[in-house]
Structures are given as structure tokens and as C-alpha cells.
Amino acid sequence: MNKLQTFTIAILVTLFSTITNAQVKLPKLISDGIVLQRNVKIPIWGWASPNEKVTIQFKGKTYKTKASAEGKWQVELKKMKAGGPYTMVISAKNEIDVKDILIGDVWLCTGQSNMVHQLDIHDVLYEKEIETANNPSIRHFKVPTTPNISGPQDDLTGGEWQKAIGDEVRPFSAVAYFFAKKIYKKYQIPIGLINASVGGTPIEAWIPKEGYKSYPEILKIIEENKDTAFVNSQKQKQPTSYKEAVKITDKGLIGEKPWYDISFEPKNWRRINIPGYWEDQGAKDLNGVVWFRREIDIPKAMVGQKARVFLGRIVDADQLYINGVMVGEKTYQYPQRRYNVPENLLKAGKNVFVVRVTNNYGKGGFVPDKPYYIFTEKDTVDLKGYWQYKVGEVFKPFDFSALSNRNSDTPRPRRINPQNEPTALYNGMVAPYKEFPLKGILWYQGESNAGNPKAYKGYMEALVSGLRSVFDQPEIPFIYAQLPNFMDVSYLPSESNWAELRESQLNALSIPNTAMTVNIELGEWNDIHPDNKKDVGERMALAGLKLAYDENLVYSGPLFKDYKIESNKVIISFSNTGSGLITNDGAPLSEFAIAGDDKNFVWAKAKIEGDKVVVWSDEVPNPKYVRYAWADNPDNPNLYNKEGLPASPFRIEN
């Protein structure tokens, strides 16, 4: 026997050994604590050795199958009513026991950060909710963030089912939790929440390839992204961030003593008020690193106690030091700054607080109208007021358009951010369980698409049709949240990308078996992640009760239906008026604007007449256009139905 024959036999023996020793394996989703969908046939699948026999025992029944030549197997469980807990036994060369299985309703909860936001992030507002959570029949599976631009994955990279019990409820999506709680209260059946959501991501990343049939330019991108060599070449041709493009040197870190050091003596520092932006307080057009310092008097009663610091929100990144020790940090502007103070760090009397803030562009500093204090169980010290500040570094002007293809006639390499690419998040975070039956889908997203609102309705159609196709549920209920109010309040009629995106969301209701919740009063002017997640979730639950459970109820606020013009008045009719139209504050209708051919909008008078609203202005004798709540953050949109649900913003263009 020659060396080549010996080598070949060794390889075959190794391959045979690998195959014969392969063990039956389940997807990450099918694990202890899972909730399976009731009243439908349920596929259970996994992997084993090629052609290996697999046996599944569940609820007194035995199911047998054999793995394919590629090692994939699947069985279909019979329809079952809600119940549990049960145990499933999967046997082949090895045996797997999946314990604590419930049968109920499973909802896919997906979108960007406002769907991500955990109860834990909002633990001040929902402290009691977390403390009293005790419902093992509501369960949550957080899908790991795993973008994949090369194609759909077969399995997830991790994740586990958790129960709504005590601290175990903290990682739950707050919106999804309050949705599930309301549904459970009505039916007392198990609710499973599969949470596939990622902050700061566009809708395009969540749409399956099947949804892009009418988007040839995007289908081309999807094919390009399968070419690893092409993707790598694009990444190498451009910087991906400011930090990669500019060398950063901070005087506060490179001197003899860092500026957070307890023995550092500040000289020639300026005064500034916190909270506030430094551009509004004498530091013009400054992008860079700014240090803030203040001596805080801590009472003796707080020493040795568990303490927390709330620093509101900071634009963009921050590190907090107390007495020379770093207490906490965040790398981007949106998270609330809530830091635990190490035990024995505080001392009675003066304590040195230092905050290092890095801002890349726009206004930098401390967001107003947020909490700024340090506290223990019984004592609180306010951190607002005058601090000292000094600039550690000024960033050189940088052309941020170099990071994208926008606003330029010069062709540039396409910037590839894996989690923002078409299909990428669907491929890695939804495709692995596309065989899994669902009761419905919840969607909360749109903030990342506000720059191109006109395209959003088409993308919504692609998302809904694509998900319905891959899950093979052509009429699955799809419930989505319209964007709430955000940014500066508008006191004059104005243009607004956020209003246009809300319009695209409203128009997407033309898709069959969809429902939209209106949240125009649930936002915060200074926070893209408002605290009030309960009302959003409960409004989604109302829509779910109607759409998925056929309940006869009012599930939406008034939605624009039609209009007619009579003389100088525009008479508007609505659907979803419920028991009748009202203003929620008892005041006259507000936030209606009107214009003639010139499209110069002025505030209008408006009144409710039965199930209609009449709008007019003495300044506009021949009205052509009407808008309601048409702003990033309308001042007082007060048109509601008597069931307490707000009307959606809309516009009329004749």
C-alpha cells in the first residue's frame, strides 16, 4: 500500500467516524421553556447523521422520521389546544429532552430600538411592574444580533426562553411585554414572544429577498453581497467612521495627570450650566472632547449606602468618574445614563465628579429636561447647576458624506454596514425559524428611514408580503406602531420628514389584514426612546384583539377617510370614530392647518360636527390643502374618539 492510499483511507475513516458519531441536534429556538403555536400543525426539525432514524415523543404520541442525505430531519406534530407544561423527547444515537413546553400563541416582535428597549432600561417608570412580575406563561426569546449579508442562516447563534417572573422579566422588550400581558389577561393562554430587533436599523435589512421582487436594484445589491471578495474590497476603499478617518488625541488623557485624577488641579476652566448643550453656551461649532468637573457635597448619611447616578442623556458618548474612579460609560447618545456607584467610593463632604463627553457632530452636551442627580434609598443630591468645563480636543472638520453615497455627484464605493444591508437581519435573525408557526407579527420601526419617507410604504409592502411568503402564512396579522412625536415642538405650520413617514405608515394600511397604532402623544421631544412603552404595547394589543382574535371592539383612533370642499370649508370624514369624535382636553380642535393654491399654510379653525370635522380659515377663501398634526412634534394634537384613542396625523392634497 503506497502513501497516497494510506492517506486516502485515513481521510475516509475520519469522515466515517465524524458521520457515525454525529448527534441529533435541535435549533436554538426549540429549547427548554419554548411556547409552541396552538391549533396548527407544528413542525419540529433539526439535524442528525445522514439517513439516521429520529424518534420524537410528545404528549403520549410517537413520531418517527429519518434524516435526509444532508442530515436534515423534520416531523409535524398534530394540532393542539393551549396547555402545558410538557416534555418532548427526541431520540437518535443520543437523546434530547426539551422541558417545560407550553402550547399557546407565538408572536414575532421585530423592528429597531423602540422594540428592543427592555423593561430594564425603563426600570424607574416600571419598577413596580418588574417587582411584581409573576407570570410564567408569558415567555420571551431575545434573538442574538446576527446580521448575515451572504444569505439566510439555518440556525441562530444563541438565545434562551425566559419567563415573566421577577428579574427574569428585565430583558423582555417592554412594548412586547405589555402587549402580551393584555392579551394574556383576556384569554389566560400562554404567550410566546420572539424578539428579533436591533437598534438603529433600516426596514430594508428586515425584508426577505422574497419581498424585493419589484426592486431590481436591491436584488442586485443582494447578489453582490454574496461575493465575499467584493464586500471586502468595498470595505477597504473607505473609512467607516470618524474615528478611523481622524487620529484622536485628547489633552485630558495625555498630560502629566489625566483630568479625572483626584489630585489634578484644574486651571483656566470655564463655567457652564448642566443640563444644556455647549453650542448654546458660548462654544460655537465645537465637535470634539469636552471635560466637565464639579465638587459635589455628599451628606454623611449617603456614605456606605448603595448609590446610583442619573445623568439624563448625553450627546454623544461619555465616561463618568467619581473621585478618580470610572463609574460608567456609554458609547452613543441614546441610552439613558444610569450608573451604579461602587461601594465605599463616596465620602462625606466634597467628592470630585468628572464627565468626559465626546461629540462627533451636531450639538454636544447634556440633554435638557432629564434627571441629573445621585441618590441612595433615602437621600438625593441634585447634580444640575454650574460646572467647570475645558476642551480636551477639537476634531478637525470632516466630510461625513464620505461615509455614504448621499449628497454627492461623485461615485463612491458603496458603504457596507452589515446590519443595514438589504435582507441582512432577516437572514440572520428571522430566517432560521421560518418554519415556525406564528399567531402574528408586531413591528415597531421607522426612525432610521425618516430621511427617505416617501419610499417607506413600498418597503412596508415588501416586508409584509415577504414575511408572509417565507412563513407560508399569507394572511398572518401584521400590527405596527406609527412613530410618536419627537424633537422640537412646532408652533407654526412646517414641513416634516417624520410627518411624511407617518403618512407612509398610514397609507400602508391598504395592505390587507394589517393594523396601525397611533402614538402621536406618547413620545418625548428630547428622547427618540420615550419611556412610555406600556401604552404602545397595550394599543398594539387592542389591534391584536381585533385582528388576530376577532374581537368586536374599537382598536384604533380616527383615521382620515374622505373629504369634500364646500365654499371656504373642508369637511373631513373618518373611519374608526368609535362612539364619536371628541377633543381629549375639552378644548377646541387644534393642529389643523389650511392652505390655498399657494400652499402657504396657516393655522385653521376646526370643529366637530357629528362624525366629521369641519376646517376653515378666513385667510383662505379657496382651500385646497389641509394638514393635521403635521410636524415632527405637534404641540397639541387633541382629536380623539370617545374610546380615548388619538387620530392619526394626515394631510389632504387636492
C-alpha positions as CSV (number, residue, x, y, z in Angstrom):
1,M,0.0,0.0,0.0
2,N,1.5,3.3,-1.0
3,K,1.4,6.6,1.0
4,L,-1.4,8.0,-1.1
5,Q,-3.6,5.0,-0.5
6,T,-2.8,5.1,3.2
7,F,-3.6,8.9,3.3
8,T,-6.9,8.4,1.4
9,I,-8.0,5.6,3.8
10,A,-7.2,7.8,6.8
11,I,-9.4,10.6,5.4
12,L,-12.3,8.1,4.8
13,V,-12.0,6.7,8.3
14,T,-12.1,10.2,9.8
15,L,-15.1,11.2,7.7
16,F,-16.9,7.9,8.6
17,S,-16.1,8.4,12.3
18,T,-17.5,12.0,12.1
19,I,-20.7,10.9,10.5
20,T,-21.3,7.9,12.7
21,N,-20.6,10.0,15.9
22,A,-22.8,12.9,14.8
23,Q,-25.6,13.5,17.3
24,V,-29.2,14.6,16.8
25,K,-29.3,18.4,17.2
26,L,-32.2,20.9,17.6
27,P,-32.4,24.6,16.5
28,K,-31.6,27.1,19.3
29,L,-35.2,28.2,19.3
30,I,-36.5,24.7,20.2
31,S,-35.2,24.6,23.8
32,D,-36.5,24.4,27.4
33,G,-39.3,26.8,28.1
34,I,-40.4,27.2,24.4
35,V,-44.0,28.2,23.5
36,L,-45.5,26.4,20.5
37,Q,-48.4,27.7,18.5
38,R,-51.8,26.2,19.3
39,N,-54.4,25.0,16.9
40,V,-52.0,24.4,14.0
41,K,-49.7,21.6,12.9
42,I,-46.3,22.3,14.4
43,P,-43.1,21.4,12.6
44,I,-40.2,20.2,14.7
45,W,-36.9,20.0,12.9
46,G,-33.2,19.5,13.4
47,W,-30.0,17.8,12.2
48,A,-28.5,14.3,12.6
49,S,-26.3,11.9,10.7
50,P,-27.3,11.3,7.1
51,N,-30.2,8.9,6.9
52,E,-30.3,8.5,10.7
53,K,-33.6,7.5,12.2
54,V,-35.1,10.0,14.6
55,T,-38.0,9.5,17.1
56,I,-40.0,12.2,18.8
57,Q,-42.2,11.5,21.8
58,F,-44.7,14.2,22.8
59,K,-47.9,14.2,24.8
60,G,-48.3,10.4,24.6
61,K,-47.7,10.3,20.8
62,T,-44.7,9.0,18.9
63,Y,-43.4,10.5,15.7
64,K,-40.8,8.8,13.5
65,T,-38.7,10.2,10.7
66,K,-35.3,9.8,9.0
67,A,-32.7,12.4,8.3
68,S,-32.0,13.3,4.7
69,A,-28.8,12.6,3.0
70,E,-27.7,16.1,4.1
71,G,-28.6,15.3,7.7
72,K,-31.8,17.5,8.0
73,W,-35.0,16.0,9.5
74,Q,-38.4,17.3,10.3
75,V,-41.7,16.0,11.7
76,E,-45.1,17.6,12.0
77,L,-46.9,17.5,15.4
78,K,-50.7,17.3,15.4
79,K,-52.8,20.4,16.2
80,M,-53.1,21.0,20.0
81,K,-55.0,23.2,22.3
82,A,-53.4,25.7,24.7
83,G,-51.8,24.0,27.7
84,G,-48.6,22.7,29.3
85,P,-46.0,22.3,30.6
86,Y,-45.0,19.3,28.7
87,T,-41.7,17.5,27.9
88,M,-40.6,16.4,24.4
89,V,-38.0,13.6,24.0
90,I,-36.0,13.4,20.8
91,S,-34.0,10.2,20.3
92,A,-31.4,9.0,17.8
93,K,-27.9,8.0,18.6
94,N,-28.3,10.4,21.5
95,E,-31.4,11.7,23.4
96,I,-32.5,15.3,24.0
97,D,-35.2,16.2,26.5
98,V,-36.9,19.6,25.9
99,K,-38.7,20.5,29.1
100,D,-41.3,23.0,30.2
101,I,-43.0,23.3,26.8
102,L,-46.2,25.4,26.7
103,I,-48.8,25.5,23.9
104,G,-50.3,28.9,23.3
105,D,-49.8,31.9,20.9
106,V,-46.5,33.0,19.5
107,W,-45.8,36.5,18.2
108,L,-42.8,37.7,16.3
109,C,-41.7,41.1,17.7
110,T,-39.4,42.9,15.4
111,G,-38.0,46.3,14.4
112,Q,-35.4,48.7,15.8
113,S,-34.6,50.2,19.1
114,N,-38.1,51.0,20.5
115,M,-38.9,47.3,20.1
116,V,-35.5,46.4,21.5
117,H,-35.9,48.6,24.6
118,Q,-36.0,46.3,27.6
119,L,-38.0,46.8,30.8
120,D,-34.7,47.0,32.5
121,I,-33.9,50.3,30.6
122,H,-37.1,51.7,31.9
123,D,-36.9,50.3,35.4
124,V,-37.6,53.6,37.1
125,L,-41.0,54.0,35.5
126,Y,-41.8,50.3,35.6
127,E,-40.1,49.5,38.9
128,K,-43.4,48.1,40.4
129,E,-44.1,46.2,37.2
130,I,-40.7,44.4,37.5
131,E,-41.1,43.8,41.2
132,T,-44.5,42.2,40.9
133,A,-43.9,40.3,37.6
134,N,-45.1,36.7,38.2
135,N,-46.4,35.1,35.1
136,P,-44.5,32.0,33.9
137,S,-47.0,31.7,31.0
138,I,-45.6,34.8,29.3
139,R,-42.2,34.0,27.7
140,H,-39.6,35.9,25.7
141,F,-36.8,34.8,23.4
142,K,-34.3,37.5,22.5
143,V,-32.7,36.6,19.2
144,P,-29.0,37.5,19.2
145,T,-28.0,40.3,16.9
146,T,-26.6,38.4,13.9
147,P,-26.6,40.1,10.5
148,N,-25.8,37.9,7.5
149,I,-25.4,39.5,4.1
150,S,-24.5,36.3,2.3
151,G,-27.8,34.6,2.7
152,P,-30.4,33.0,5.1
153,Q,-28.9,31.1,8.1
154,D,-30.1,27.7,9.2
155,D,-29.9,28.4,12.9
156,L,-29.5,31.1,15.5
157,T,-26.2,31.7,17.3
158,G,-27.8,31.6,20.8
159,G,-30.7,32.8,22.9
160,E,-32.9,31.3,25.5
161,W,-36.6,31.4,26.6
162,Q,-37.2,33.5,29.7
163,K,-40.3,33.8,31.9
164,A,-42.0,37.0,33.1
165,I,-41.0,36.3,36.7
166,G,-39.1,38.9,38.8
167,D,-35.8,39.9,37.5
168,E,-36.1,37.4,34.6
169,V,-38.5,39.8,33.0
170,R,-35.9,42.6,32.8
171,P,-34.6,41.6,29.3
172,F,-38.1,41.5,27.9
173,S,-39.0,44.0,25.2
174,A,-41.1,46.5,27.2
175,V,-43.5,47.0,24.3
176,A,-43.9,43.3,23.7
177,Y,-44.3,42.5,27.4
178,F,-47.2,45.0,27.8
179,F,-48.8,43.6,24.6
180,A,-48.6,40.1,25.9
181,K,-49.8,41.0,29.4
182,K,-53.0,42.5,28.0
183,I,-53.6,39.5,25.7
184,Y,-53.0,37.1,28.5
185,K,-55.4,38.9,30.8
186,K,-58.1,38.4,28.2
187,Y,-57.6,34.7,27.3
188,Q,-55.3,33.2,30.0
189,I,-53.3,31.3,27.4
190,P,-49.5,31.1,27.2
191,I,-47.9,33.8,25.1
192,G,-44.5,33.4,23.4
193,L,-42.6,36.5,22.2
194,I,-39.8,36.0,19.7
195,N,-37.9,39.3,19.9
196,A,-35.8,39.9,16.7
197,S,-35.0,43.6,16.9
198,V,-31.8,45.7,16.6
199,G,-31.4,49.4,17.3
200,G,-30.6,51.9,14.6
201,T,-31.5,49.6,11.7
202,P,-33.5,50.4,8.5
203,I,-36.5,48.4,7.3
204,E,-34.5,47.2,4.3
205,A,-32.4,44.9,6.5
206,W,-35.5,43.1,7.7
207,I,-37.2,42.4,4.4
208,P,-36.6,38.9,3.0
209,K,-35.4,38.6,-0.6
210,E,-38.9,37.3,-1.5
211,G,-40.2,40.8,-0.7
212,Y,-37.9,42.5,-3.2
213,K,-39.5,41.2,-6.4
214,S,-40.2,44.7,-7.7
215,Y,-36.8,46.2,-6.6
216,P,-34.3,45.1,-9.2
217,E,-31.6,47.5,-7.9
218,I,-31.9,46.0,-4.4
219,L,-31.9,42.4,-5.8
220,K,-28.6,43.4,-7.5
221,I,-27.1,44.5,-4.1
222,I,-28.3,41.3,-2.5
223,E,-26.4,39.3,-5.2
224,E,-23.3,41.5,-4.8
225,N,-23.3,40.9,-1.1
226,K,-22.9,37.2,-1.6
227,D,-19.5,37.8,-3.1
228,T,-17.1,37.9,-0.1
229,A,-14.3,39.3,-2.2
230,F,-16.4,42.2,-3.5
231,V,-17.7,43.0,0.0
232,N,-14.2,43.1,1.4
233,S,-12.9,45.3,-1.4
234,Q,-15.7,47.8,-0.7
235,K,-14.8,47.9,3.0
236,Q,-11.2,48.6,2.3
237,K,-11.8,51.6,0.0
238,Q,-13.2,54.0,2.6
239,P,-13.3,54.9,6.3
240,T,-16.2,53.5,8.2
241,S,-16.3,56.1,11.0
242,Y,-14.9,59.4,12.1
243,K,-12.5,57.7,14.4
244,E,-11.0,55.7,11.6
245,A,-10.6,58.8,9.5
246,V,-9.1,61.2,12.1
247,K,-6.5,60.5,14.7
248,I,-7.8,61.5,18.1
249,T,-5.6,63.0,20.8
250,D,-7.2,64.3,24.0
251,K,-5.2,66.7,26.2
252,G,-7.2,65.4,29.2
253,L,-5.6,62.0,28.8
254,I,-2.1,62.6,27.6
255,G,-0.9,65.2,30.1
256,E,1.2,64.5,33.3
257,K,-2.1,63.7,35.1
258,P,-5.4,62.8,33.5
259,W,-8.1,65.3,34.1
260,Y,-10.2,62.8,36.0
261,D,-7.4,62.2,38.6
262,I,-8.3,63.2,42.1
263,S,-5.0,65.1,42.5
264,F,-5.4,67.0,39.2
265,E,-5.7,70.8,39.7
266,P,-7.9,72.5,37.1
267,K,-6.7,75.8,35.8
268,N,-8.4,78.2,33.4
269,W,-11.6,76.1,33.2
270,R,-14.8,77.9,32.1
271,R,-18.2,77.8,33.7
272,I,-21.2,76.1,32.1
273,N,-24.7,75.1,33.1
274,I,-25.8,71.5,33.2
275,P,-28.0,70.3,31.6
276,G,-27.5,72.0,28.3
277,Y,-25.6,72.0,25.1
278,W,-22.2,73.7,24.9
279,E,-23.1,75.3,21.5
280,D,-25.9,77.2,23.3
281,Q,-23.5,78.4,26.0
282,G,-20.6,80.0,24.2
283,A,-18.8,77.1,22.5
284,K,-19.6,77.6,18.8
285,D,-19.5,74.7,16.3
286,L,-17.4,72.5,18.5
287,N,-17.1,68.8,17.7
288,G,-14.6,67.1,19.9
289,V,-13.9,66.1,23.6
290,V,-15.1,68.3,26.4
291,W,-14.4,67.6,30.1
292,F,-16.8,68.7,32.9
293,R,-15.8,68.9,36.6
294,R,-17.6,69.8,39.8
295,E,-17.1,69.2,43.5
296,I,-20.3,67.7,44.9
297,D,-21.1,67.7,48.6
298,I,-22.3,64.3,49.8
299,P,-24.0,64.0,53.2
300,K,-22.7,61.6,55.7
301,A,-25.9,59.6,55.5
302,M,-25.2,58.6,51.9
303,V,-21.7,57.2,52.6
304,G,-21.5,53.4,52.6
305,Q,-25.0,53.1,51.0
306,K,-25.9,51.7,47.6
307,A,-26.0,54.8,45.3
308,R,-26.9,55.4,41.7
309,V,-26.2,58.4,39.4
310,F,-28.7,59.5,36.8
311,L,-27.0,61.7,34.1
312,G,-30.0,62.0,31.8
313,R,-28.8,61.7,28.2
314,I,-25.5,62.9,26.8
315,V,-24.6,63.6,23.2
316,D,-22.7,61.5,22.0
317,A,-20.5,59.4,24.3
318,D,-19.5,59.8,28.0
319,Q,-17.4,58.5,30.8
320,L,-18.3,59.4,34.4
321,Y,-15.5,59.5,37.1
322,I,-16.1,60.0,40.8
323,N,-13.1,60.6,42.9
324,G,-10.8,59.4,40.1
325,V,-12.7,56.1,39.5
326,M,-14.7,55.5,36.4
327,V,-18.2,54.7,37.4
328,G,-19.8,54.1,34.0
329,E,-19.8,54.9,30.3
330,K,-21.9,54.9,27.2
331,T,-20.7,55.0,23.6
332,Y,-23.6,56.7,21.9
333,Q,-26.2,59.3,22.6
334,Y,-29.5,57.4,23.0
335,P,-29.2,55.3,26.2
336,Q,-30.3,56.8,29.5
337,R,-27.2,57.3,31.7
338,R,-27.9,55.3,34.9
339,Y,-24.8,54.3,36.7
340,N,-24.3,52.3,39.9
341,V,-21.7,53.8,42.3
342,P,-19.1,51.3,43.7
343,E,-19.5,50.8,47.4
344,N,-17.2,52.9,49.7
345,L,-16.3,55.3,46.8
346,L,-18.3,58.2,48.2
347,K,-17.1,60.1,51.2
348,A,-18.7,62.7,53.4
349,G,-18.1,66.2,52.2
350,K,-16.6,67.1,48.8
351,N,-16.4,64.5,46.1
352,V,-15.0,65.2,42.6
353,F,-17.3,64.4,39.7
354,V,-15.8,64.5,36.2
355,V,-17.6,63.7,33.0
356,R,-15.7,63.3,29.7
357,V,-18.0,63.9,26.7
358,T,-17.2,63.1,23.1
359,N,-19.3,64.7,20.4
360,N,-18.8,63.9,16.7
361,Y,-21.2,66.4,15.1
362,G,-24.2,68.5,15.9
363,K,-24.9,69.9,19.3
364,G,-22.9,68.2,22.1
365,G,-23.6,68.1,25.8
366,F,-26.3,67.2,28.3
367,V,-29.9,66.8,27.1
368,P,-32.2,69.2,29.0
369,D,-35.4,68.1,30.7
370,K,-33.9,64.8,32.0
371,P,-32.9,63.7,35.5
372,Y,-29.5,64.6,36.8
373,Y,-28.8,63.5,40.4
374,I,-27.1,61.0,42.7
375,F,-29.3,59.1,45.2
376,T,-29.5,56.4,47.7
377,E,-32.6,54.8,49.1
378,K,-33.3,57.8,51.4
379,D,-31.2,60.7,50.1
380,T,-30.8,62.6,46.9
381,V,-28.3,65.2,45.8
382,D,-29.0,67.3,42.7
383,L,-26.3,67.5,40.0
384,K,-27.8,70.3,38.0
385,G,-26.3,73.7,38.0
386,Y,-22.9,75.3,37.2
387,W,-19.9,73.1,36.4
388,Q,-16.5,73.8,35.1
389,Y,-15.5,72.7,31.6
390,K,-12.4,72.5,29.4
391,V,-12.0,71.3,25.9
392,G,-9.7,68.3,25.6
393,E,-9.7,68.1,21.8
394,V,-11.2,69.8,18.8
395,F,-11.9,67.5,15.9
396,K,-10.9,68.8,12.5
397,P,-13.7,69.4,10.1
398,F,-14.6,66.1,8.4
399,D,-16.8,65.4,5.3
400,F,-19.3,63.0,6.6
401,S,-20.7,62.5,3.2
402,A,-17.6,60.4,2.5
403,L,-19.2,57.7,4.7
404,S,-22.1,57.3,2.3
405,N,-23.2,57.8,-1.2
406,R,-25.7,60.6,-0.5
407,N,-25.4,64.3,-1.4
408,S,-22.7,63.9,-4.0
409,D,-22.5,63.5,-7.7
410,T,-19.1,61.8,-7.4
411,P,-19.4,58.0,-7.5
412,R,-18.0,56.4,-4.3
413,P,-17.7,52.8,-3.2
414,R,-20.9,51.6,-1.6
415,R,-20.5,51.8,2.1
416,I,-21.3,48.3,3.6
417,N,-22.6,48.2,7.1
418,P,-23.6,44.5,7.5
419,Q,-26.6,45.2,9.8
420,N,-28.0,47.8,7.4
421,E,-27.8,45.8,4.2
422,P,-30.9,44.5,2.5
423,T,-32.1,41.2,3.9
424,A,-29.2,41.1,6.4
425,L,-31.2,41.0,9.6
426,Y,-33.9,38.8,8.2
427,N,-31.2,36.3,7.1
428,G,-29.5,36.1,10.5
429,M,-32.4,36.7,12.9
430,V,-35.6,35.5,11.3
431,A,-34.9,33.0,8.5
432,P,-33.6,30.3,11.0
433,Y,-37.1,29.7,12.2
434,K,-39.2,30.4,9.2
435,E,-40.9,27.0,9.5
436,F,-42.2,28.0,12.9
437,P,-45.9,28.9,13.0
438,L,-46.9,32.3,14.4
439,K,-50.0,33.9,15.6
440,G,-49.0,37.3,14.3
441,I,-46.2,39.9,13.9
442,L,-45.5,43.1,15.8
443,W,-43.4,45.8,14.1
444,Y,-42.0,49.0,15.6
445,Q,-39.6,50.7,13.3
446,G,-39.2,53.8,11.1
447,E,-36.9,56.2,12.8
448,S,-33.9,55.1,10.7
449,N,-35.9,55.6,7.5
450,A,-37.2,59.1,8.3
451,G,-34.6,60.6,5.8
452,N,-36.5,59.0,2.9
453,P,-40.1,58.8,4.0
454,K,-41.7,58.5,0.5
455,A,-40.1,55.1,-0.1
456,Y,-41.4,53.6,3.2
457,K,-44.9,52.5,2.1
458,G,-43.3,50.4,-0.7
459,Y,-40.9,48.9,1.8
460,M,-43.7,48.1,4.2
461,E,-45.5,46.2,1.3
462,A,-42.3,44.3,0.6
463,L,-41.8,43.5,4.3
464,V,-45.3,42.2,4.9
465,S,-45.5,40.2,1.7
466,G,-42.0,38.9,2.2
467,L,-42.6,37.7,5.7
468,R,-46.0,36.2,4.8
469,S,-44.3,34.3,2.0
470,V,-41.4,32.8,3.9
471,F,-43.6,31.8,6.9
472,D,-46.1,30.4,4.5
473,Q,-48.9,32.3,6.3
474,P,-50.4,34.6,3.6
475,E,-52.9,36.3,5.9
476,I,-50.9,36.5,9.2
477,P,-51.9,39.6,11.2
478,F,-49.3,42.3,11.0
479,I,-49.6,45.1,13.6
480,Y,-47.3,48.1,13.6
481,A,-46.6,51.2,15.6
482,Q,-46.7,54.6,13.9
483,L,-43.9,56.9,15.0
484,P,-44.6,59.1,18.0
485,N,-43.8,62.8,18.5
486,F,-40.1,63.7,18.7
487,M,-37.8,66.7,18.5
488,D,-38.6,70.4,18.9
489,V,-42.3,71.3,19.3
490,S,-43.7,73.1,16.2
491,Y,-45.7,76.2,16.9
492,L,-46.0,77.2,13.2
493,P,-47.1,75.0,10.3
494,S,-44.0,73.4,8.9
495,E,-42.6,70.6,6.8
496,S,-41.5,67.4,8.4
497,N,-39.9,64.1,7.4
498,W,-41.3,62.4,10.4
499,A,-44.8,63.5,9.4
500,E,-44.2,62.2,5.9
501,L,-43.1,58.9,7.3
502,R,-46.2,58.7,9.5
503,E,-48.2,59.3,6.3
504,S,-46.4,56.4,4.6
505,Q,-47.2,54.2,7.6
506,L,-50.9,55.3,7.5
507,N,-51.0,54.5,3.7
508,A,-49.6,51.1,4.4
509,L,-53.0,50.2,5.9
510,S,-54.0,49.4,2.4
511,I,-52.2,46.1,2.9
512,P,-54.8,43.5,3.9
513,N,-55.0,42.3,7.5
514,T,-52.8,45.0,8.9
515,A,-53.4,47.4,11.8
516,M,-51.5,50.5,12.9
517,T,-51.4,52.0,16.4
518,V,-51.2,55.8,16.6
519,N,-48.8,57.1,19.2
520,I,-48.6,60.8,18.4
521,E,-48.8,61.9,22.0
522,L,-46.6,59.1,23.6
523,G,-43.2,60.5,22.6
524,E,-40.7,62.9,24.2
525,W,-39.3,65.9,22.5
526,N,-35.7,65.1,23.7
527,D,-35.7,61.3,23.5
528,I,-36.1,59.1,20.5
529,H,-36.7,56.3,23.0
530,P,-39.6,57.6,25.1
531,D,-40.3,56.0,28.5
532,N,-44.0,55.2,27.9
533,K,-43.8,51.7,26.4
534,K,-46.9,50.5,28.2
535,D,-49.5,52.5,26.2
536,V,-47.7,51.5,22.9
537,G,-47.9,47.8,23.8
538,E,-51.5,48.0,25.0
539,R,-52.6,49.8,21.9
540,M,-50.9,47.0,19.9
541,A,-52.8,44.5,22.0
542,L,-56.1,46.2,21.1
543,A,-55.2,45.9,17.5
544,G,-54.2,42.2,18.1
545,L,-57.6,41.5,19.8
546,K,-59.4,42.8,16.7
547,L,-57.1,41.4,14.0
548,A,-55.9,38.1,15.4
549,Y,-58.7,37.2,17.8
550,D,-61.8,38.7,16.0
551,E,-63.0,40.7,19.0
552,N,-65.6,43.3,18.3
553,L,-64.0,46.4,19.7
554,V,-62.7,49.8,18.8
555,Y,-58.9,49.3,18.3
556,S,-57.8,52.4,16.6
557,G,-58.2,56.2,16.8
558,P,-59.8,58.1,13.9
559,L,-58.3,57.6,10.5
560,F,-58.7,60.0,7.6
561,K,-61.2,58.6,5.1
562,D,-62.5,61.3,2.7
563,Y,-63.3,65.0,2.3
564,K,-65.3,67.5,0.4
565,I,-65.0,71.2,-0.1
566,E,-68.0,73.5,0.4
567,S,-67.3,77.2,-0.2
568,N,-64.4,78.0,2.1
569,K,-64.8,74.9,4.3
570,V,-63.2,71.5,4.1
571,I,-65.5,68.7,5.6
572,I,-63.5,65.7,6.6
573,S,-64.8,62.2,7.4
574,F,-63.0,59.5,9.3
575,S,-63.1,55.7,9.9
576,N,-62.6,54.3,13.4
577,T,-64.7,57.1,15.1
578,G,-65.9,54.6,17.7
579,S,-68.6,56.1,19.9
580,G,-67.9,59.5,18.5
581,L,-65.3,62.2,17.9
582,I,-64.0,64.4,20.8
583,T,-61.1,66.5,21.9
584,N,-59.3,64.8,24.7
585,D,-58.8,68.0,26.7
586,G,-62.3,69.6,26.1
587,A,-60.6,72.5,24.3
588,P,-61.3,73.4,20.6
589,L,-59.6,71.3,18.0
590,S,-56.0,72.3,17.3
591,E,-53.1,71.4,15.0
592,F,-55.2,71.8,11.8
593,A,-53.5,73.9,9.1
594,I,-55.0,75.0,5.8
595,A,-53.8,76.5,2.5
596,G,-54.9,77.5,-0.9
597,D,-53.2,77.1,-4.3
598,D,-50.1,78.9,-2.9
599,K,-49.5,76.2,-0.3
600,N,-48.8,78.9,2.3
601,F,-50.2,77.1,5.4
602,V,-51.9,79.0,8.2
603,W,-53.5,77.6,11.4
604,A,-57.1,76.8,10.8
605,K,-60.3,76.8,12.8
606,A,-61.9,73.4,13.2
607,K,-64.9,71.9,14.8
608,I,-66.5,68.5,15.2
609,E,-69.9,68.0,13.6
610,G,-71.2,64.5,14.3
611,D,-68.6,62.1,12.9
612,K,-66.9,64.8,10.7
613,V,-64.5,67.6,11.2
614,V,-65.1,71.0,9.5
615,V,-61.9,73.0,8.8
616,W,-61.6,76.6,7.6
617,S,-59.8,79.9,7.8
618,D,-60.9,83.4,7.0
619,E,-57.4,83.9,5.4
620,V,-58.0,81.1,2.9
621,P,-61.2,81.7,0.8
622,N,-60.4,78.8,-1.6
623,P,-58.9,76.0,0.4
624,K,-57.0,73.2,-1.4
625,Y,-54.8,71.6,1.3
626,V,-55.4,70.6,4.9
627,R,-52.9,69.1,7.4
628,Y,-53.5,67.7,10.8
629,A,-50.7,67.2,13.4
630,W,-48.2,67.6,10.5
631,A,-44.9,68.1,12.4
632,D,-42.1,66.3,14.0
633,N,-43.6,67.1,17.3
634,P,-47.1,68.8,17.0
635,D,-48.0,70.9,20.0
636,N,-51.4,69.6,21.0
637,P,-53.0,67.0,18.6
638,N,-56.3,66.7,20.5
639,L,-58.6,64.9,18.1
640,Y,-59.6,61.5,19.6
641,N,-62.6,59.1,19.6
642,K,-64.5,58.6,22.9
643,E,-62.6,55.4,23.5
644,G,-59.6,57.5,24.2
645,L,-57.5,56.7,21.1
646,P,-55.9,59.6,19.1
647,A,-56.4,60.4,15.5
648,S,-53.6,59.7,13.1
649,P,-51.8,62.7,11.5
650,F,-52.8,63.2,7.9
651,R,-52.9,65.6,5.0
652,I,-55.2,66.4,2.1
653,E,-53.8,67.4,-1.2
654,N,-56.4,68.4,-3.8
